[in-house]
């Protein structure tokens, strides 16, 4: 039997990406960013969709060339169906459907947030696709089922129980803003350019996280809230700058470290609670914010203290990318979960 080879497309926001997977191994993962949004301090949907139209053909061509494959080697086409910016999603979905129709190949519609979780199942490069199944070989840094995943991005914050590649249950999520938005909005208040989250991470490494204190919301259960924290940061900065206009400049590293420390504590306190409630010992993080160095270290430290197994995807699979769409598509293909050509992109969709 020929190995399952997936061509995957991701276009949910402002990255145009194409990946090629063979079984659960990624052969290529090409990402084209969009610098046009920097001058506006955030993603402009219309500009994003136009950039996707410019990038998608070159990105797909580059992914095939890097993988050393022709279109004739592809088994199926996977794409991000939801959620995301509707104009951006339409560019990727229409391209994927057209390619599937032209090549007479199966179509696989992928939920973006499920794909972030499944990025933890991407096999290490160089692994023989015919070797042992996922989770059965200790040498591979892949969680065993069931595992628990904290998914943190600019638009979503969720705790997910993953019982199998296609059986995922959200047991906690944000009631308002996402953790990634809290990072970016805080960066904007500090006068840092977009995207500000990575800059807070960089400055935080040089600062004292105990210098300033910010509140942690008391939300029952496993749900999150970050709107109150954002408001507290706004009022704190307004008060301090009123007394000293140079306050932010003088204390930037310590402010960033204190903000980052509080966001991380909010995330991990809930995640630790979820692990205790479920009894699951294999824990993962995923999504764009999982690239944050402070979160990665605190997450690993928590696992060591509690005796839990911790897993984090490589940096290139944390932010929006097509490799995660490919791995989700791989398992959908094995399950025969194919989409019709009439399938529609959706800005918001439930699991």
Beta strands, then each sheet from edge to edge (+ up, - down):
strand 1: 5-10
strand 2: 16-22
strand 3: 25-32
strand 4: 76-82
strand 5: 106-111
strand 6: 147-152
strand 7: 157-164
strand 8: 167-173
strand 9: 282-286
strand 10: 309-312
sheet 1: 3+ 2- 1+ 4+ 5+
sheet 2: 8+ 7- 6+ 9+ 10+
end
